[in-house]
Amino acid sequence: MEGNKALLDANAVLRFLLRDNEEQFIYIRKMVRTKSCYVTLEVMAEVCYVLEGLYQVSREDIISCFLGLKMEVA
């Protein structure tokens, strides 16, 4: 994407939500605060699959995380 826009991949969204790599979290947080960031439906599906399958996060918690994304990046 050009200029002040960014397309986030599943890894970026996961690092932001999980905050399991502080350096990557800080980088992504800075990006979402300074750019218009977009995530495709396919990426959100992949994030959901990873959170539920690998990290054993409940669907209710995943929904809460997804709903909180807009508030977090605003």
Biopython code that builds the backbone (N, CA, C, O; Angstrom):
import numpy as np
from Bio.PDB.StructureBuilder import StructureBuilder

atoms = [
    (1, "MET", "N", (0.844, -1.163, 0.000)),
    (1, "MET", "CA", (0.000, 0.000, 0.000)),
    (1, "MET", "C", (0.896, 1.235, 0.000)),
    (1, "MET", "O", (2.070, 1.166, 0.363)),
    (2, "GLU", "N", (0.348, 2.316, -0.396)),
    (2, "GLU", "CA", (1.148, 3.516, -0.568)),
    (2, "GLU", "C", (0.953, 4.510, 0.565)),
    (2, "GLU", "O", (-0.028, 4.449, 1.305)),
    (3, "GLY", "N", (1.905, 5.423, 0.685)),
    (3, "GLY", "CA", (1.783, 6.557, 1.598)),
    (3, "GLY", "C", (1.501, 6.202, 3.033)),
    (3, "GLY", "O", (2.287, 5.518, 3.688)),
    (4, "ASN", "N", (0.374, 6.671, 3.516)),
    (4, "ASN", "CA", (0.022, 6.527, 4.921)),
    (4, "ASN", "C", (-0.902, 5.332, 5.164)),
    (4, "ASN", "O", (-1.709, 5.352, 6.092)),
    (5, "LYS", "N", (-0.787, 4.307, 4.345)),
    (5, "LYS", "CA", (-1.623, 3.121, 4.481)),
    (5, "LYS", "C", (-0.741, 1.889, 4.662)),
    (5, "LYS", "O", (0.376, 1.830, 4.148)),
    (6, "ALA", "N", (-1.256, 0.909, 5.398)),
    (6, "ALA", "CA", (-0.519, -0.338, 5.602)),
    (6, "ALA", "C", (-1.503, -1.504, 5.650)),
    (6, "ALA", "O", (-2.569, -1.410, 6.258)),
    (7, "LEU", "N", (-1.133, -2.583, 5.010)),
    (7, "LEU", "CA", (-1.906, -3.816, 5.039)),
    (7, "LEU", "C", (-1.191, -4.769, 5.990)),
    (7, "LEU", "O", (-0.058, -5.174, 5.731)),
    (8, "LEU", "N", (-1.846, -5.124, 7.082)),
    (8, "LEU", "CA", (-1.229, -5.983, 8.090)),
    (8, "LEU", "C", (-1.449, -7.453, 7.761)),
    (8, "LEU", "O", (-2.519, -7.843, 7.296)),
    (9, "ASP", "N", (-0.430, -8.258, 8.006)),
    (9, "ASP", "CA", (-0.567, -9.697, 7.820)),
    (9, "ASP", "C", (-0.905, -10.346, 9.165)),
    (9, "ASP", "O", (-0.968, -9.669, 10.192)),
    (10, "ALA", "N", (-1.119, -11.657, 9.147)),
    (10, "ALA", "CA", (-1.529, -12.373, 10.355)),
    (10, "ALA", "C", (-0.471, -12.262, 11.449)),
    (10, "ALA", "O", (-0.812, -12.116, 12.623)),
    (11, "ASN", "N", (0.800, -12.330, 11.081)),
    (11, "ASN", "CA", (1.861, -12.236, 12.081)),
    (11, "ASN", "C", (1.807, -10.892, 12.808)),
    (11, "ASN", "O", (1.954, -10.841, 14.029)),
    (12, "ALA", "N", (1.601, -9.826, 12.077)),
    (12, "ALA", "CA", (1.536, -8.499, 12.698)),
    (12, "ALA", "C", (0.359, -8.415, 13.664)),
    (12, "ALA", "O", (0.502, -7.901, 14.773)),
    (13, "VAL", "N", (-0.792, -8.912, 13.252)),
    (13, "VAL", "CA", (-1.978, -8.870, 14.119)),
    (13, "VAL", "C", (-1.756, -9.730, 15.362)),
    (13, "VAL", "O", (-2.102, -9.321, 16.471)),
    (14, "LEU", "N", (-1.178, -10.918, 15.181)),
    (14, "LEU", "CA", (-0.918, -11.794, 16.318)),
    (14, "LEU", "C", (0.075, -11.172, 17.289)),
    (14, "LEU", "O", (-0.143, -11.220, 18.500)),
    (15, "ARG", "N", (1.153, -10.594, 16.793)),
    (15, "ARG", "CA", (2.140, -9.959, 17.670)),
    (15, "ARG", "C", (1.504, -8.813, 18.449)),
    (15, "ARG", "O", (1.816, -8.600, 19.620)),
    (16, "PHE", "N", (0.609, -8.076, 17.789)),
    (16, "PHE", "CA", (-0.076, -6.964, 18.441)),
    (16, "PHE", "C", (-1.022, -7.468, 19.527)),
    (16, "PHE", "O", (-1.039, -6.928, 20.633)),
    (17, "LEU", "N", (-1.795, -8.485, 19.224)),
    (17, "LEU", "CA", (-2.764, -9.008, 20.190)),
    (17, "LEU", "C", (-2.096, -9.751, 21.342)),
    (17, "LEU", "O", (-2.482, -9.584, 22.499)),
    (18, "LEU", "N", (-1.102, -10.563, 21.029)),
    (18, "LEU", "CA", (-0.478, -11.412, 22.043)),
    (18, "LEU", "C", (0.606, -10.686, 22.849)),
    (18, "LEU", "O", (0.893, -11.041, 23.993)),
    (19, "ARG", "N", (1.188, -9.685, 22.238)),
    (19, "ARG", "CA", (2.286, -8.925, 22.854)),
    (19, "ARG", "C", (3.352, -9.867, 23.397)),
    (19, "ARG", "O", (3.881, -9.658, 24.488)),
    (20, "ASP", "N", (3.661, -10.908, 22.625)),
    (20, "ASP", "CA", (4.637, -11.911, 23.045)),
    (20, "ASP", "C", (6.053, -11.594, 22.567)),
    (20, "ASP", "O", (7.008, -12.265, 22.958)),
    (21, "ASN", "N", (6.182, -10.587, 21.734)),
    (21, "ASN", "CA", (7.488, -10.099, 21.299)),
    (21, "ASN", "C", (7.427, -8.584, 21.426)),
    (21, "ASN", "O", (6.882, -7.899, 20.561)),
    (22, "GLU", "N", (7.990, -8.072, 22.507)),
    (22, "GLU", "CA", (7.826, -6.655, 22.851)),
    (22, "GLU", "C", (8.331, -5.721, 21.751)),
    (22, "GLU", "O", (7.705, -4.699, 21.469)),
    (23, "GLU", "N", (9.445, -6.065, 21.138)),
    (23, "GLU", "CA", (9.996, -5.228, 20.070)),
    (23, "GLU", "C", (9.038, -5.131, 18.888)),
    (23, "GLU", "O", (8.796, -4.042, 18.366)),
    (24, "GLN", "N", (8.489, -6.281, 18.463)),
    (24, "GLN", "CA", (7.538, -6.286, 17.354)),
    (24, "GLN", "C", (6.239, -5.586, 17.754)),
    (24, "GLN", "O", (5.648, -4.869, 16.946)),
    (25, "PHE", "N", (5.795, -5.790, 18.990)),
    (25, "PHE", "CA", (4.578, -5.133, 19.456)),
    (25, "PHE", "C", (4.715, -3.613, 19.373)),
    (25, "PHE", "O", (3.816, -2.929, 18.883)),
    (26, "ILE", "N", (5.834, -3.094, 19.851)),
    (26, "ILE", "CA", (6.058, -1.646, 19.831)),
    (26, "ILE", "C", (6.077, -1.124, 18.401)),
    (26, "ILE", "O", (5.496, -0.078, 18.111)),
    (27, "TYR", "N", (6.741, -1.847, 17.511)),
    (27, "TYR", "CA", (6.808, -1.436, 16.105)),
    (27, "TYR", "C", (5.413, -1.396, 15.477)),
    (27, "TYR", "O", (5.061, -0.432, 14.797)),
    (28, "ILE", "N", (4.625, -2.442, 15.708)),
    (28, "ILE", "CA", (3.284, -2.524, 15.116)),
    (28, "ILE", "C", (2.354, -1.491, 15.751)),
    (28, "ILE", "O", (1.542, -0.883, 15.055)),
    (29, "ARG", "N", (2.464, -1.288, 17.064)),
    (29, "ARG", "CA", (1.642, -0.279, 17.732)),
    (29, "ARG", "C", (1.921, 1.105, 17.151)),
    (29, "ARG", "O", (0.994, 1.880, 16.914)),
    (30, "LYS", "N", (3.192, 1.414, 16.923)),
    (30, "LYS", "CA", (3.553, 2.695, 16.322)),
    (30, "LYS", "C", (2.952, 2.820, 14.923)),
    (30, "LYS", "O", (2.460, 3.880, 14.535)),
    (31, "MET", "N", (3.002, 1.715, 14.174)),
    (31, "MET", "CA", (2.459, 1.726, 12.818)),
    (31, "MET", "C", (0.955, 1.988, 12.821)),
    (31, "MET", "O", (0.469, 2.818, 12.052)),
    (32, "VAL", "N", (0.216, 1.285, 13.680)),
    (32, "VAL", "CA", (-1.237, 1.450, 13.667)),
    (32, "VAL", "C", (-1.665, 2.809, 14.212)),
    (32, "VAL", "O", (-2.778, 3.262, 13.945)),
    (33, "ARG", "N", (-0.798, 3.453, 14.965)),
    (33, "ARG", "CA", (-1.114, 4.789, 15.474)),
    (33, "ARG", "C", (-0.791, 5.889, 14.465)),
    (33, "ARG", "O", (-1.316, 6.998, 14.563)),
    (34, "THR", "N", (0.071, 5.583, 13.498)),
    (34, "THR", "CA", (0.503, 6.629, 12.558)),
    (34, "THR", "C", (0.017, 6.397, 11.132)),
    (34, "THR", "O", (0.146, 7.285, 10.289)),
    (35, "LYS", "N", (-0.539, 5.221, 10.848)),
    (35, "LYS", "CA", (-0.998, 4.909, 9.491)),
    (35, "LYS", "C", (-2.429, 4.384, 9.526)),
    (35, "LYS", "O", (-2.931, 3.965, 10.569)),
    (36, "SER", "N", (-3.061, 4.417, 8.381)),
    (36, "SER", "CA", (-4.353, 3.763, 8.216)),
    (36, "SER", "C", (-4.066, 2.304, 7.906)),
    (36, "SER", "O", (-3.603, 1.976, 6.814)),
    (37, "CYS", "N", (-4.337, 1.434, 8.860)),
    (37, "CYS", "CA", (-4.009, 0.020, 8.702)),
    (37, "CYS", "C", (-5.256, -0.783, 8.331)),
    (37, "CYS", "O", (-6.357, -0.528, 8.819)),
    (38, "TYR", "N", (-5.047, -1.741, 7.468)),
    (38, "TYR", "CA", (-6.121, -2.601, 6.982)),
    (38, "TYR", "C", (-5.738, -4.054, 7.181)),
    (38, "TYR", "O", (-4.564, -4.420, 7.134)),
    (39, "VAL", "N", (-6.764, -4.883, 7.406)),
    (39, "VAL", "CA", (-6.580, -6.317, 7.559)),
    (39, "VAL", "C", (-7.656, -6.999, 6.724)),
    (39, "VAL", "O", (-8.829, -6.635, 6.805)),
    (40, "THR", "N", (-7.267, -7.973, 5.931)),
    (40, "THR", "CA", (-8.239, -8.683, 5.108)),
    (40, "THR", "C", (-9.017, -9.699, 5.946)),
    (40, "THR", "O", (-8.591, -10.088, 7.033)),
    (41, "LEU", "N", (-10.141, -10.107, 5.427)),
    (41, "LEU", "CA", (-10.947, -11.125, 6.089)),
    (41, "LEU", "C", (-10.168, -12.434, 6.218)),
    (41, "LEU", "O", (-10.290, -13.141, 7.218)),
    (42, "GLU", "N", (-9.371, -12.750, 5.201)),
    (42, "GLU", "CA", (-8.564, -13.979, 5.229)),
    (42, "GLU", "C", (-7.538, -13.934, 6.367)),
    (42, "GLU", "O", (-7.284, -14.943, 7.024)),
    (43, "VAL", "N", (-6.959, -12.768, 6.587)),
    (43, "VAL", "CA", (-6.001, -12.620, 7.680)),
    (43, "VAL", "C", (-6.710, -12.790, 9.020)),
    (43, "VAL", "O", (-6.190, -13.461, 9.911)),
    (44, "MET", "N", (-7.878, -12.197, 9.172)),
    (44, "MET", "CA", (-8.612, -12.344, 10.427)),
    (44, "MET", "C", (-8.981, -13.809, 10.678)),
    (44, "MET", "O", (-8.947, -14.275, 11.817)),
    (45, "ALA", "N", (-9.332, -14.529, 9.616)),
    (45, "ALA", "CA", (-9.647, -15.955, 9.756)),
    (45, "ALA", "C", (-8.410, -16.729, 10.199)),
    (45, "ALA", "O", (-8.504, -17.621, 11.042)),
    (46, "GLU", "N", (-7.258, -16.394, 9.640)),
    (46, "GLU", "CA", (-6.014, -17.065, 10.023)),
    (46, "GLU", "C", (-5.657, -16.759, 11.475)),
    (46, "GLU", "O", (-5.236, -17.649, 12.214)),
    (47, "VAL", "N", (-5.823, -15.515, 11.879)),
    (47, "VAL", "CA", (-5.555, -15.126, 13.262)),
    (47, "VAL", "C", (-6.472, -15.903, 14.208)),
    (47, "VAL", "O", (-6.025, -16.401, 15.241)),
    (48, "CYS", "N", (-7.734, -16.001, 13.857)),
    (48, "CYS", "CA", (-8.697, -16.749, 14.664)),
    (48, "CYS", "C", (-8.274, -18.220, 14.773)),
    (48, "CYS", "O", (-8.306, -18.803, 15.856)),
    (49, "TYR", "N", (-7.881, -18.806, 13.651)),
    (49, "TYR", "CA", (-7.444, -20.212, 13.622)),
    (49, "TYR", "C", (-6.238, -20.423, 14.531)),
    (49, "TYR", "O", (-6.197, -21.394, 15.288)),
    (50, "VAL", "N", (-5.267, -19.533, 14.466)),
    (50, "VAL", "CA", (-4.054, -19.660, 15.275)),
    (50, "VAL", "C", (-4.363, -19.451, 16.754)),
    (50, "VAL", "O", (-3.900, -20.218, 17.598)),
    (51, "LEU", "N", (-5.135, -18.429, 17.071)),
    (51, "LEU", "CA", (-5.466, -18.169, 18.472)),
    (51, "LEU", "C", (-6.220, -19.339, 19.093)),
    (51, "LEU", "O", (-5.936, -19.750, 20.218)),
    (52, "GLU", "N", (-7.173, -19.863, 18.352)),
    (52, "GLU", "CA", (-7.986, -20.962, 18.886)),
    (52, "GLU", "C", (-7.209, -22.272, 18.916)),
    (52, "GLU", "O", (-7.258, -23.001, 19.907)),
    (53, "GLY", "N", (-6.501, -22.572, 17.850)),
    (53, "GLY", "CA", (-5.827, -23.863, 17.747)),
    (53, "GLY", "C", (-4.517, -23.950, 18.512)),
    (53, "GLY", "O", (-4.295, -24.903, 19.259)),
    (54, "LEU", "N", (-3.655, -22.970, 18.331)),
    (54, "LEU", "CA", (-2.319, -23.022, 18.930)),
    (54, "LEU", "C", (-2.291, -22.468, 20.350)),
    (54, "LEU", "O", (-1.647, -23.036, 21.232)),
    (55, "TYR", "N", (-2.992, -21.358, 20.568)),
    (55, "TYR", "CA", (-2.943, -20.686, 21.867)),
    (55, "TYR", "C", (-4.117, -21.037, 22.776)),
    (55, "TYR", "O", (-4.178, -20.569, 23.913)),
    (56, "GLN", "N", (-5.053, -21.859, 22.286)),
    (56, "GLN", "CA", (-6.200, -22.314, 23.068)),
    (56, "GLN", "C", (-7.035, -21.154, 23.632)),
    (56, "GLN", "O", (-7.536, -21.232, 24.754)),
    (57, "VAL", "N", (-7.175, -20.093, 22.852)),
    (57, "VAL", "CA", (-7.989, -18.941, 23.250)),
    (57, "VAL", "C", (-9.443, -19.259, 22.899)),
    (57, "VAL", "O", (-9.727, -19.766, 21.814)),
    (58, "SER", "N", (-10.353, -18.961, 23.813)),
    (58, "SER", "CA", (-11.771, -19.252, 23.564)),
    (58, "SER", "C", (-12.311, -18.339, 22.465)),
    (58, "SER", "O", (-11.780, -17.254, 22.226)),
    (59, "ARG", "N", (-13.358, -18.788, 21.814)),
    (59, "ARG", "CA", (-13.982, -17.976, 20.765)),
    (59, "ARG", "C", (-14.504, -16.656, 21.320)),
    (59, "ARG", "O", (-14.436, -15.624, 20.651)),
    (60, "GLU", "N", (-15.023, -16.691, 22.537)),
    (60, "GLU", "CA", (-15.522, -15.464, 23.154)),
    (60, "GLU", "C", (-14.387, -14.450, 23.339)),
    (60, "GLU", "O", (-14.566, -13.257, 23.093)),
    (61, "ASP", "N", (-13.226, -14.933, 23.772)),
    (61, "ASP", "CA", (-12.084, -14.040, 23.954)),
    (61, "ASP", "C", (-11.553, -13.529, 22.612)),
    (61, "ASP", "O", (-11.098, -12.390, 22.514)),
    (62, "ILE", "N", (-11.612, -14.368, 21.592)),
    (62, "ILE", "CA", (-11.177, -13.939, 20.261)),
    (62, "ILE", "C", (-12.095, -12.833, 19.754)),
    (62, "ILE", "O", (-11.630, -11.836, 19.202)),
    (63, "ILE", "N", (-13.389, -13.011, 19.941)),
    (63, "ILE", "CA", (-14.344, -11.978, 19.529)),
    (63, "ILE", "C", (-14.061, -10.676, 20.263)),
    (63, "ILE", "O", (-14.078, -9.605, 19.657)),
    (64, "SER", "N", (-13.803, -10.760, 21.554)),
    (64, "SER", "CA", (-13.483, -9.564, 22.335)),
    (64, "SER", "C", (-12.227, -8.883, 21.806)),
    (64, "SER", "O", (-12.176, -7.657, 21.703)),
    (65, "CYS", "N", (-11.213, -9.682, 21.471)),
    (65, "CYS", "CA", (-9.970, -9.127, 20.903)),
    (65, "CYS", "C", (-10.257, -8.418, 19.587)),
    (65, "CYS", "O", (-9.774, -7.309, 19.359)),
    (66, "PHE", "N", (-11.034, -9.048, 18.728)),
    (66, "PHE", "CA", (-11.334, -8.459, 17.421)),
    (66, "PHE", "C", (-12.135, -7.166, 17.571)),
    (66, "PHE", "O", (-11.876, -6.185, 16.874)),
    (67, "LEU", "N", (-13.105, -7.169, 18.479)),
    (67, "LEU", "CA", (-13.902, -5.968, 18.693)),
    (67, "LEU", "C", (-13.052, -4.848, 19.292)),
    (67, "LEU", "O", (-13.289, -3.671, 19.020)),
    (68, "GLY", "N", (-12.072, -5.211, 20.099)),
    (68, "GLY", "CA", (-11.203, -4.233, 20.719)),
    (68, "GLY", "C", (-10.168, -3.650, 19.770)),
    (68, "GLY", "O", (-9.579, -2.612, 20.070)),
    (69, "LEU", "N", (-9.934, -4.291, 18.639)),
    (69, "LEU", "CA", (-8.925, -3.801, 17.704)),
    (69, "LEU", "C", (-9.224, -2.397, 17.230)),
    (69, "LEU", "O", (-8.327, -1.555, 17.191)),
    (70, "LYS", "N", (-10.445, -2.133, 16.876)),
    (70, "LYS", "CA", (-10.786, -0.812, 16.364)),
    (70, "LYS", "C", (-10.526, 0.244, 17.429)),
    (70, "LYS", "O", (-9.997, 1.313, 17.124)),
    (71, "MET", "N", (-10.883, -0.037, 18.649)),
    (71, "MET", "CA", (-10.657, 0.902, 19.738)),
    (71, "MET", "C", (-9.173, 1.073, 20.010)),
    (71, "MET", "O", (-8.723, 2.179, 20.310)),
    (72, "GLU", "N", (-8.407, -0.003, 19.910)),
    (72, "GLU", "CA", (-6.991, 0.044, 20.202)),
    (72, "GLU", "C", (-6.212, 0.860, 19.192)),
    (72, "GLU", "O", (-5.258, 1.548, 19.555)),
    (73, "VAL", "N", (-6.605, 0.794, 17.926)),
    (73, "VAL", "CA", (-5.852, 1.494, 16.886)),
    (73, "VAL", "C", (-6.372, 2.895, 16.649)),
    (73, "VAL", "O", (-5.754, 3.656, 15.905)),
    (74, "ALA", "N", (-7.482, 3.260, 17.254)),
    (74, "ALA", "CA", (-8.052, 4.596, 17.022)),
    (74, "ALA", "C", (-7.282, 5.679, 17.733)),
    (74, "ALA", "O", (-7.636, 6.854, 17.636)),
]
sb = StructureBuilder()
sb.init_structure("model")
sb.init_model(0)
sb.init_chain("A")
sb.init_seg("    ")
for serial, (resi, resn, name, xyz) in enumerate(atoms, 1):
    if name == "N":
        sb.init_residue(resn, " ", resi, " ")
    sb.init_atom(name, np.array(xyz, "f"), 0.0, 1.0, " ", f" {name:<3s}", serial, name[0])
structure = sb.get_structure()
